[in-house]
Amino acid sequence: RAREVLAAARSTALLTDPRFVQVLDAVEDDDLVYVVHEWLPDATELTALLAAGPLQAHEAYEMVRHVSQAMAAAHR
């Protein structure tokens, strides 16, 4: 499993779309994988977003639109 995570992190490091967190490094040590990514001080954690309750329809639409555009760019 560690090798799969390491491979995924290294693939993610190749993404250039600004909607993705930039992976700076990924290393394996004794079946543990460490992934270093850019610091995003203004980002909202998913747990905080979910704890805030349901999104308004427009907020949900915008989020899904951005995620789907980023995923499409990643698969080109």
N, C-alpha and C positions, 0 to 999 in steps of 0.2 A: 504493500500500500504506500509506503514512503516513496518508492521510486515513481509511482503514479502521480503523487502530489508534487514531487520535484519536477517531473516532466511538465505538468500543468502549469506550475509557477514559471518555469522557463519559457513556455509558450506564451504565457500572459505577458511576460516581459517584452515580447516583440510587438505588442499592440501599441498603436500610436494615437488612437482616438482619445481625446481629452476627457471623455466621460468615464474612462476606466482609470482606476488607481494605478499609477506606474509602479511596476515591480522593479526594484533596484538590484536585488540579489536573491539567490536561493541556494541553500547548501544542505547537505545531509550529514548527520553525525550520529552514528549508532542507532539507525532506524528512526531518528527524529529529523524532521525537516524544518528548517528555519527560513522564513520568507521575510525579506526586508522590503518595505514599500514606502512610497512617499508619505509625508505627514500632511494631513488635511485638517487643519485646526478648526475650520468652520463646517465640517461635514457633520451630518446628523446620523447617529448610529441607528441601525435598523431596530434595535430593541426600544430605543426612545421613540422612534416613529410609530412602532406598533403599540406602544403603551399609551400614546396620545389619543388612541381611538380611531374610528373610521376616518378615512380621508374624504374630503368633499369630492364630488364627481369630477370637477375640473382638475383638481390636484391629482387624482388617480389617473385620469386620462394623460396628463402631462408626464407623469412618472412612467407609465407604460410606453408612451411614445418615445421618450428618451432612451429607455432600456432597449426597446425593440430596434431603434435606429443604431444604437451602439453594438448590439448583437449582430445586426446585419453587416455593419462595417467590419466586425471581427471575423466574419466568415467569408469575406471577399478574398 
